């Protein structure tokens, strides 16, 4: 075996690592070659809506003095929202006192929802009011205050749209106990209540 033959064999085997290296580079490059595409949807954000309620009375609807059995009164009030979301509006009693002689047991109230054809009259007047549905059936102040103490137990449950309003007529009557003798104990007494409207979305 001559030198030229051995040189040829060495050259043959020496060329194998180089070939494998080139092949590995080709495989490596092929492993990282692919199609690619992206799409973007930018600017996502969230902002909460608002709830707010006002009423056009601004002060107590009723300040009845020197009343006697059989007396009555009526006032109207509109509850409005500047909310940006729809909500459910309810009515309930707040800060109720029936008096030391329980006058609140004899003052009956009825609350009726409705509307005016045009602008509501000033000072809570109900001229031109058109009745809709009954929000609070006739009940004594005591009974109403006991039944509707917070939003969960509130009356009416009206679906109030964003920026909407709801008008109510509130009637009260000093109901007679049935006789002068039965009515006399209620002389010189007082009763008070707060009407609270609350909206929740």
KOLSESE-692409 format. One record per residue (C-alpha): residue in one letter; y, z, x. Coordinates in nm, 3 decimals. Example, Ala and Ser with C-alpha at 12.3 -4.5 7.8 and 13.67 -1.06 7.14 Angstrom:
 tormar       y       z       x
      a  -0.450   0.780   1.230
      s  -0.106   0.714   1.367
! end
This chain:
 tormar       y       z       x
      x   0.000   0.000   0.000
      x   0.311  -0.116   0.171
      x   0.659   0.033   0.173
      x   0.792  -0.228  -0.061
      x   0.538  -0.132  -0.331
      x   0.620   0.240  -0.306
      x   0.991   0.165  -0.329
      x   0.934  -0.041  -0.640
      x   0.743   0.244  -0.809
      x   1.010   0.499  -0.717
      x   1.279   0.271  -0.855
      x   1.078   0.225  -1.175
      x   1.040   0.600  -1.241
      x   1.394   0.676  -1.132
      x   1.524   0.439  -1.395
      x   1.357   0.636  -1.679
      x   1.599   0.937  -1.685
      x   1.894   0.702  -1.694
      x   1.739   0.512  -1.985
      x   1.667   0.836  -2.171
      x   2.023   0.954  -2.108
      x   2.168   0.632  -2.249
      x   1.932   0.655  -2.547
      x   2.037   1.020  -2.608
      x   2.402   0.924  -2.605
      x   2.335   0.652  -2.860
      x   2.148   0.896  -3.087
      x   2.421   1.158  -3.044
      x   2.691   0.912  -3.135
      x   2.491   0.789  -3.433
      x   2.449   1.148  -3.564
      x   2.828   1.194  -3.596
      x   2.911   0.855  -3.738
      x   2.959   0.854  -4.121
      x   3.190   0.742  -4.399
      x   3.454   0.997  -4.512
      x   3.699   1.020  -4.803
      x   3.916   1.300  -4.948
      x   4.134   1.352  -5.252
      x   4.395   1.623  -5.307
      x   4.533   1.790  -5.621
      x   4.832   1.991  -5.495
      x   5.081   2.232  -5.650
      x   4.856   2.439  -5.878
      x   5.027   2.755  -6.003
      x   5.024   3.004  -6.289
      x   5.309   3.172  -6.480
      x   5.268   3.431  -6.754
      x   5.425   3.390  -7.096
      x   5.658   3.642  -7.258
      x   5.666   3.847  -7.576
      x   5.986   3.988  -7.727
      x   6.079   4.104  -8.075
      x   6.414   4.164  -8.244
      x   6.524   4.236  -8.600
      x   6.845   4.154  -8.780
      x   6.905   4.503  -8.915
      x   7.014   4.674  -8.597
      x   7.018   5.010  -8.774
      x   6.825   5.200  -9.042
      x   6.771   4.997  -9.358
      x   6.781   5.301  -9.584
      x   7.005   5.604  -9.585
      x   6.957   5.717  -9.944
      x   7.118   6.048 -10.034
      x   7.126   6.257 -10.352
      x   6.833   6.065 -10.496
      x   6.637   6.182 -10.798
      x   6.306   6.082 -10.959
      x   6.325   5.724 -11.086
      x   6.577   5.607 -10.824
      x   6.484   5.298 -10.620
      x   6.617   5.066 -10.354
      x   6.547   4.737 -10.183
      x   6.632   4.594  -9.842
      x   6.526   4.288  -9.646
      x   6.470   4.249  -9.274
      x   6.374   3.955  -9.054
      x   6.167   4.013  -8.741
      x   6.206   3.736  -8.483
      x   6.052   3.652  -8.148
      x   6.180   3.464  -7.847
      x   5.828   3.462  -7.708
      x   5.683   3.162  -7.530
      x   5.334   3.240  -7.658
      x   5.186   3.285  -8.004
      x   5.098   3.638  -8.111
      x   4.978   3.852  -8.398
      x   5.247   4.063  -8.565
      x   5.164   4.396  -8.729
      x   5.363   4.670  -8.902
      x   5.300   5.042  -8.871
      x   5.475   5.375  -8.914
      x   5.644   5.575  -8.643
      x   5.813   5.917  -8.622
      x   5.720   6.011  -8.976
      x   5.832   6.333  -9.145
      x   5.752   6.398  -9.509
      x   5.985   6.698  -9.539
      x   5.925   7.068  -9.587
      x   5.856   7.018  -9.959
      x   5.659   6.696  -9.905
      x   5.919   6.457 -10.045
      x   5.737   6.177  -9.858
      x   5.449   6.218 -10.100
      x   5.679   6.104 -10.383
      x   5.862   5.817 -10.210
      x   5.661   5.502 -10.266
      x   5.712   5.186 -10.062
      x   5.599   4.827 -10.105
      x   5.645   4.570  -9.829
      x   5.639   4.202  -9.921
      x   5.673   3.908  -9.685
      x   5.872   3.604  -9.787
      x   6.164   3.384  -9.698
      x   6.521   3.279  -9.773
      x   6.614   2.921  -9.855
      x   6.908   2.947  -9.617
      x   7.050   3.213  -9.390
      x   6.958   3.571  -9.474
      x   7.236   3.770  -9.646
      x   7.418   4.033  -9.445
      x   7.349   4.407  -9.448
      x   6.984   4.375  -9.547
      x   7.056   4.228  -9.891
      x   6.770   4.042 -10.057
      x   6.966   3.793 -10.268
      x   6.776   3.464 -10.268
      x   6.456   3.615 -10.129
      x   6.136   3.432 -10.228
      x   5.828   3.649 -10.217
      x   5.518   3.537 -10.032
      x   5.232   3.776  -9.967
      x   5.211   4.155  -9.991
      x   5.213   4.308  -9.643
      x   5.184   4.671  -9.757
      x   5.064   4.742 -10.113
      x   5.252   5.018 -10.296
      x   5.182   5.350 -10.128
      x   5.363   5.674 -10.061
      x   5.532   5.715  -9.726
      x   5.267   5.974  -9.647
      x   4.979   5.740  -9.728
      x   5.130   5.449  -9.537
      x   5.199   5.664  -9.232
      x   4.842   5.796  -9.236
      x   4.684   5.452  -9.274
      x   4.898   5.259  -9.023
      x   4.966   5.470  -8.717
      x   4.954   5.209  -8.439
      x   4.890   4.843  -8.367
      x   4.515   4.871  -8.415
      x   4.558   5.003  -8.771
      x   4.879   4.811  -8.845
      x   4.940   4.623  -9.169
      x   5.009   4.253  -9.235
      x   4.846   4.097  -8.923
      x   5.059   3.783  -8.930
      x   5.000   3.492  -8.691
      x   5.346   3.461  -8.535
      x   5.411   3.135  -8.352
      x   5.612   3.120  -8.031
      x   5.979   3.145  -8.125
      x   5.891   3.226  -8.488
      x   6.004   3.488  -8.738
      x   5.882   3.682  -9.041
      x   6.098   3.815  -9.324
      x   6.009   4.126  -9.523
      x   6.140   4.290  -9.839
      x   6.093   4.666  -9.851
      x   6.112   4.836 -10.191
      x   6.115   5.212 -10.236
      x   6.092   5.428 -10.548
      x   6.123   5.802 -10.598
      x   5.819   5.845 -10.820
      x   5.828   6.116 -11.079
      x   5.554   6.376 -11.065
      x   5.530   6.353 -11.445
      x   5.757   6.627 -11.569
      x   6.076   6.812 -11.487
      x   5.877   7.118 -11.388
      x   5.665   6.911 -11.150
      x   5.967   6.727 -11.006
      x   6.184   7.034 -10.946
      x   6.001   7.148 -10.630
      x   6.119   6.832 -10.450
      x   6.488   6.916 -10.483
      x   6.686   6.950 -10.161
      x   6.421   6.792  -9.938
      x   6.421   6.501  -9.693
      x   6.174   6.244  -9.566
      x   6.206   5.997  -9.280
      x   6.003   5.717  -9.126
      x   6.035   5.445  -8.867
      x   5.902   5.098  -8.942
      x   5.759   4.951  -8.624
      x   5.665   4.586  -8.580
      x   5.454   4.502  -8.278
      x   5.329   4.166  -8.154
      x   5.035   4.114  -7.924
      x   4.908   3.785  -7.788
! end
